[in-house]
């Protein structure tokens, strides 16, 4: 039986009772019956209110109980920040190791190149029999030194190449770390989508503030780092050739 | 020829320094953004400025504008070496009076070409 209808068997019975009790002059019983009637009228409102309260309670609980979300906020996001900082420090270290090796090797190559050039000239003179005995002694001394230096430098340069080789291991390690962070970002995205669904569509997008010409211009020229293919859009030039074309069209 | 290299990443400064040295420019100094670079330029006898765009503190484009606004520095050739490659940005740099614009990643060959071109134009 639907208790929300005013005309119901139960209400009819109570009303009859109430009438009888009033006619009989039974004050306390009449009051009781009257209250029963009033309450039955309000029950629909109570039911609705109860339902709403339950929904609200469930919604709050589903939030509060979703420990995953608080875990992400409290632990995993700061973790991810640390991981990415570690990526920066690893790539920095690799770049510096490589640069050290190059900066140490370059002067050795230059020295060998220069000496080889000079020795070649003298050697040509020797081949053409233009060298005197003293000059030949000097040449042979220099050749001996050069061979020694060649061997030493080659050994050092080979060692430096090895350092450069080993420094590339950052690629594997940073790749793994970044993949992990991407997984986290995906999870956060999923949770955000759920949050938007829960909060419903009531939250209308905020009216975008009209930007002044100057603001737009400043935004357009603000430095934003490297362009990522497939992500960044707008009038981005695709490389040095395009930049050169644009500059030459501007009279460069 | 004394050159100032401005970039917030020390590795990029080292790369540019090594490339310049290979091109025969051995007298280089470094700064990590416009705020540090500008007083160095004003105090020192630099002949050439190589700068990045996106840096904390003072950005490269603002450094370029400051150089052009400074009576003593306004003739100094400026080469931008940057990852910024939006059309508006390049137009902005050109209007601000940049002498050359190289986008990262770049090659040693590109650096040589642009520097040669800048000095050809200055000597012409």
Interface residues (C-beta under 8 A of the other chain):
Chain A: X92 X95 X96 X99 X102 X103 X106 X217 X220 X221 X223 X224 X225 X226 X227 X234 X235 X236 X237 X238 X239 X240 X242 X243 X246 X247 X250 X252
Chain B: X10 X11 X14 X15 X18 X22 X53 X54 X55 X59 X60 X61 X82 X83 X84 X85 X86 X87 X88 X89 X90 X91 X92 X94 X101 X102 X103 X104 X106 X110
